[in-house]
């Protein structure tokens, strides 16, 4: 299974939040299951900018990024992101979704409700980190 992880689900790995342990365990379970866990190069920018805002050490960001196979973004992905339907989808979220689709992701992990809705619109399942993975159906 190819699982795309969007920035909102990665920030709890570098900042203590109520979802931090749940996200950490869920991602570890995916690795144990040999799922291919990916994200876009965009994740690095978003995570590093969040680290600056939240006074988080950049080395922690570097170590966290190593957990993911990073997909380099192409011109086609940017064009596809711009063409996604809906008025509620923000630009960076559209880029994440377009990258997930281009990478043939089986599912996405996001904590962003707008992105959950956009994934539903295009038929990309969203894994709920609060539901044990054995019950999740991408």
Helices and strands as residue ranges (DSSP letters): E 2-5, G 7-9, H 11-14, H 20-32, E 36-40, H 42-54, H 58-65, E 69-71, H 75-83, H 91-102, E 107-109, H 113-122, E 125-126, G 133-135
